[in-house]
């Protein structure tokens, strides 16, 4: 542990705690806690979305995958970016206009079903917990390696910090932690890219020519097929990437932090540019690592390539740059897990407690208290799970997260927004099908069942790692069958007209069951 | 805001042109980007010799095609941002007419 890395890590911790302190004075009501009072501008929210989205998996993982597998690593980056078109064109604005704090709020404008709200809350909690577990286990290993503190302590530090940010500062603190992280990440990546390019005389061609000879893969390094060579598997991965991203609950909950649909659109547009610029730069990081760190060293260190960027910083800039990049990685992890804690506790406190258990009768103070308490509980549970899961293969969790988001949430969201005949039974059937299909197929697939190192030591029953190709169509099929096997409720047509009106103009016309009760 | 069913019908009539306009714009956009996006993995599998052809130094068509996906995303989202202003104007008209009805 060097002095500069201690200083950088402390700076991140103190800075973010100071933000939380100033935000804590404001988080007295639910609108502040869940949606930062809808006060963020499109630009601020866009940077925060980018900060929420660019996880350690993208910063460290994709650069590492490019360094080891070449072209195939870049494919992931493209999938993560293109998915923002689905978000921008089809989902962001209508969801903002319909919802208040959570995805379930938006869907409830059309289908006022307690079962459906419960299911959406469950899938949100499931996605957040799995994704958070993956991030925490990765974070623990990374910090253990960088600062030489015990894995358990590393996870505990991250767990305590994320709980403090959310518990005291709610969405305001979360947003600013994510904004700062996004700026740190962009500057760090930009700096490293410039250094890498300067070593190649600022020429892309020289860089490509050099990496062609730098790895044992030789010219194959620049060609597709080093990691992904089964067509069905590749298409399946692409489907899960571009369909799953737009339905990740921690991204959806950021849509409600701005005042209107126009700002929502600007948020997503800003995020797209930042994320696009970032992913293009991962090429430089990956190529730089395979050229200067060396293929053999990268393979030896292990961690699935997760230390690539810090190793690169060490070779290019020495101790000081390494310390800065490590602090960037630390901030990256903190910002993502904070977003996840917030959206998990919103799903529990707002959807399960306020709507399902208290049926909308909880007072404002009670709701905020429950939201704060549930963030502590979420933080505690996930930290404990992460400490126990040190040796677990987190790739399973990440794969499952995207599969569930794409197969259970996307068919339901798209049909609710755009399909007139869609019924509540269809929504429930679609979610159930997508959820069951993705969990079962991952469970029967090679990530869980593997002769050498699986959770279950046997030949996989289902051969694909990514179940998207099967489970996403199954989610849609469930929604379609459920819809045609049920009759639309009385007045469903008028209700859908009202939903359309609200989704496209932002004028709130319908009231949920709880609001009607309260108003009466 | 409570709307009687008769008011609703008027609003729907106003809303329809907006929704038709959005549909005419969004459906071709989505079809185009999905086709372009999935053409990358498909081409890699059916025409690897095309994709591995060096275009500029050692930079092959596959890399250029992949980078073009990023540019496509930025371009299409920019086009949408411009086009959405027209949708906003239409929506503003509907909102003001709905509000004036509210007052009367």
Interface residues (C-beta under 8 A of the other chain):
Chain A: X71 X74 X75 X78 X81 X82 X84 X85 X86 X88 X89 X90 X204 X205 X206 X208 X209 X212 X219 X222 X223 X224 X225 X231 X234 X235 X238 X242 X262 X265 X266 X268 X269 X272 X273 X276 X279 X280 X494 X497 X498 X500 X501 X504 X505 X506 X507 X508 X509
Chain B: X1 X3 X5 X8 X11 X12 X15 X18 X19 X22 X26 X29 X30 X33 X37 X38 X40 X41 X42 X44 X45 X48 X51 X52 X56 X57 X58 X59 X60 X62 X63 X66 X67 X69 X70 X72 X73 X74 X76 X77 X78 X80 X81 X84 X88 X91 X94 X95 X98
